[in-house]
Amino acid sequence: MAMKSVNSAGTKKKVATPGDVSKDEQVGFHKGALSTLAKEREEMLKILSIVEQLMQMHVSALKELGVDLEKIAASAEKSAKGKKLEESL
């Protein structure tokens, strides 16, 4: 059963429901969606790769400047655990 809705002009129009669309059209729709999403995923991976490279460059630069990121991370983790413990009391 198709649903009906009213458009901005106030006239009724038929809205397609899954039962109204042929199997071939549904297959085409889903294949197209997957193709688009796969391309989007590829682009997201490219962006992630660039971000990772930039982060590594900054880490290297900080190491060259004598900043110990591992020590800072351990200190931050210890501090976070301490706060969590205090909150639970």
N, C-alpha and C positions, 0 to 999 in steps of 0.2 A: 504494500500500500504506500503510495507516494504521499509525502507531506506537502501541505500547501502553506505558503506564507504570503504576506502582503508586502509589496514593494513600496518605495517612497511615493509613487503615484497613486497608491491606494488600490491598485488592481492585484488580483490574485495571480500567482505564478506557481507552476509546478517545480518542486525541487527534487532533483534526482536522489534516489536512495540506492543503497547497494543492490537491491533486487532489480532495479531498473537498468543497471549498467551491465553490459555483456561481460562475460568472463574474459574475453580477449582485451577489452578496455581496462578491466581491473588488473590483468597481468601486465599490460603496458604501463599503467600508472605505477604499479609497484616496482617494475624494472627501472623505470625512469627515476623514481625516488631513490632507489638503491644506487644508481649510477651517480646521481647528484651528491648523495651523502658520501660516497666513496671519494669523489673529487674534493669535497669539503674536508674529509679526514686527511687526505694527502696534503692539502694546504695547511691544515692545523699542525701536522707533523713538521712541515717546513718551518713554520713559525716557532714551534717548540725547539727545533734544532738550533735556530738562530739565537733564541733566548738562552739556551744552554751554553752556546759558544760565548756569548757576551758575559754570562755569569762566570765562566771559567777564566776569561780574560781578567775580570775584576778580582777574582780570587788570586790569580797569579800576581797581579800588580800589588795587592795587599801583602802577599807573602814577601815580595821583593822589598817592600817598605818595612818589613819586620813585624807585621801584625800576625799574631797567632790565632787564626780563626777557630781552630780546634779547641783551644783553651777558652775562648770567648763562648763557644757553643756549649762546652761542658759547664761553664759557670752559669750560663742562662738556664740550662736544663736543671742544674742543682737548685737554683733560685726558684724555678717554677715548681719543683717538687716540694720545696720548703713551704711555699705559699699554699700549695694544695693540702699539705699536711696540717698547716695552721687553720685553714678553712674547715677541715673535717673535725677539728676539736671543738 
